Amino acid sequence: MSGEKIVVHVDIDLEDLIPGFLDNRQKDIQKLESALQENDFETLRSIGHNLKGVGGGYGFSDITEMGAEIEVGARANDLESISENIKKLSHYLSKLEIIYEEG
């Protein structure tokens, strides 16, 4: 299963925006991992909240869900939950295959 691609269908109107969007999510992972090592729950909460807000608008509901879980984990100071969701997000992004479709 770990070798399978995660296919997401995205409106073709967003095609020019998606590479930058995904690059920013990779940067978020780096920031999350750094904040996790520093037990910086406010940064973790903030990035999780941001992910929750931006994912769905681009057609990535899974990013929204993982962001929400990171935010909840940060509010509860639950490092294990946060770490698990950062790993899920990283895996998701590494396996992502985007198919652009006419709206």
N, C-alpha and C positions, 0 to 999 in steps of 0.2 A: 504493500500500500504506500509506503513512504516514497516510492519512485513515481507515483502518479501525479500528473499535473492537476492543478485546481483551475478549472475553466470558469471565467467570469465573462458574461456578455455585457458590453458597455455601448452606450449610444455613440455612434460615429462622430457626433458633434463634439464629443469630449476627447477625441483622439489626440489633438495637439496638447492637451493639458495633462494627460495621464502619465507620460514619462516624468514630468516634474513632480506630480503628485506622489508617484511611487518612490522617487528619489528622496523626497521629504519624509516618507515613511521609514526609509532606511536610516535616515538621520535621527528620526524619533527613536528607533531601536537603540542606536548608540547612546542617545541621551538617557533613555530608560535604563539601560544596563549600568551606566555610570551612576545614575541616581539611586539605583537599587543597591549598588556596592556602598554608597554613602548613607544609606537609610534615609534618603531625602524624600520623605513621603509627600511633601507639598509639590515638588517637581513631578513625581510619579502621578499624583492626582491630576495635576494640570495637563500633562501630556495625555493621560488616559481620557480626560474630559474632551480634549481637542480631537483625539481619534474618534471618540464617540460621535462627535459633531460632524466630522468631515467625511467619514466612510460612506455613508448612505447616499450622500449627494452625488458621489461619483459612481455609484453602483456597487460599492463594496460593503455590503451589510455585515459581512464577517468582521471587517475592521471595526465597524461601529460596535459590534458585540464584544470584541476583545478589548476595545478601549473602555467600554463600560465596566468590564470585569476588572481592568487595571485600576480604574477610578475607585471602584468599590473596595478593592483590596488595599489601596492606599489609605482610604478613609478608616479602614479597620486595622491599619498597620500590619497587614498580613503579607509578609515577605514571600512566603511560599506560593501563595496564590498569584501574586504579582509576577514572580519569576516564571511560573508556569505559563502565564498568559503572554509574557514577552517571548518565550520560546515558541508558543503557538503562532504569534504574529510573525516572527522571523521565518518559521517554517512555511506559513501561508504565503508570505511574499516571495520566498525562494521557489515555490512551486507554481506560482501564478502564471496562467496563460490567458491572455485577453483576446476576445473575439469582438471586433467592432461591428455593430449592426445599425442599419437605418432605423431611426426612431419611428 
